Amino acid sequence: MAEFRHLVRIANTDLKGQKAVVYALKDIRGVGVPLANAVCVVAKIDGMSKIGNLSEEQTKKLDEIVKAPAANGIPKWMFNRQKDIETGQDRHVITNDLIFAKENDIKMMKKIKCYKGVRHSLGQPVRGQRTRSNFRANKGKVMGVKTSGKKKGAT
């Protein structure tokens, strides 16, 4: 068996070797527990074993599957970019590509001035939350109740 590694690098992300494979893969941006489980099944690796105990070949296999899940038999419904706006393809983006894609989506929404784009540009909540009592940071300092100069009971 290979010696224990405290840091394992998969998809340009350092993962802690003490964690189980499924939960270590979850630390990669764009990979959740269900996808990590599917990656372990495709790679034929026990998801609850420590990732630091894996051999170099197993680590390379995990890296390859995480970077290209479509080519390795992971179903399309698990991807985070189904019917991509620019390409029309089903794909899964991770790490910096995910950040870039999200920023581009927000810029596109602002450009076409859809409701979500307008809310983004105004700094308001986008998903229908109420704004009367929350999102105080967007409104400014709390004023409190204003009273007139008279006191009650004064004659």
N, C-alpha and C positions, 0 to 999 in steps of 0.2 A: 504494500500500500504506500502511496505517496506521502511525503511528510506534510504536516499541517501548515497551511499558509494563513497568516492573519489578515492579509489583504488579497482579494481576488479581483482582477480587472476584467469586467465584461461590459461591452458597449460603451467604452470610454468612461466608465464609472467604477470607482473603488468600492467594493463590497466587503463588509466585515466577515471574516472567516468563521466566527463563532455562531453565526445565524444559520437557521435551516435554509435550504436552497430556495424554497418558495418565498420565504419572507425576505431573503437577501435580494432576490431578483425584483421584489416589489420596490426596492430602493432606487431602481432605475426609473427615471422620469418617463411616464408613458406606459409603464408595465404595472398592472394590478395583480392581485392574488389569482383571479381566474386565468389570466393569460400565463402567469408564472406556473400555475398548475399544468396547463396545457403544454407548455414548453418542456416541463419535466416528464410528462407522459410521452411526448414525441421523442425526447432524447433518451428515454428509458432509464431515468435516474430517479431514485427515491427522493421525493420532495422534502422529507423531514430529516434527511441526513445533513450534516454540517457542510457548508460550501467550501470550507477550508480543507476538507479531507478529499475533495475531488481531484482526479488526476488532470494533467495538462490537456489530454485529449478530450476529456469530458467537458472541461472548461471551454475549449475551442468549439465544441459541438453546441453548448449552450449559447455562446456568443453568436454563432452562425444562425441559430434558430431565432434568437431575439432580434437580430438585425434584419432577417428576411423570413418572417413567419409564413407568408403565402407560399413560398417555394418549399417549405418544409411540412406542409399538410395541416396547418392550423386553419380552422374554418373562418370564412370571411366575416361572419357575424361578430367575431371577437375583435375586429380591427377598430381603431379609433378614427379613421378617415374613410368612411364608406361613401362611394360616389363623390370623390373629391371634386371641388368646384372647377379647378383649373384643368385637370386631366380626365375626370370622369371615372377614374379607376378606384378600386377598393385597395387601400394600403394602410399600413400601420406605421406611424411615425413615433420616434422616441428621442429623448435627450434634447439637444439643441434644435433639431429639426422641428420638434413639437412646439417649442417656444416661438420659433420663426413662423410656423404655420398659423399659430394662434394670433400673433401680432398682425399678420397679413389679413386674416379673417376680420379682425376688428377694424383695420384700415379700410377694407372693402365695404364693410357695413357703414362706416362713417361716410365714405365716398358716395354710396348710392342713397344715403340718407334714409335708410329704413328705421323703424322704430328703435330697434336695439342700437343702431349706430348713433342715433340722436341722443339716446340715454347715455351711451358711452362718452360722447363728446361733451355733454353737460355735467358729467361726473355724478350722475344719479344712478340708483340701483336699476339693473337691467331686467331682472327676472320677476317683476311684479310685486316686490315687497312694498309695504306701506312706508311713507316717508314722514308721516306726521310726528311720530315719536322717535324714530330711529334715524340714522345717518346724520347725526348732529355735526359731525366733522365737516360735512358739506355746507352746512347752514351758518356756522359761526357760533359764537359764545351764547350760552343760555341767558335770557333776559329776566325771566321770572314774571311775577304779576305786578303790573304797574297800578299804583293807587293815586287817587287825587290828593290834594294837599290837606283835606279836612280829616280830622280824627272823629271816630264815632263817640258819641256821648258828650262831646264838647258843646257848651252852650254859650 
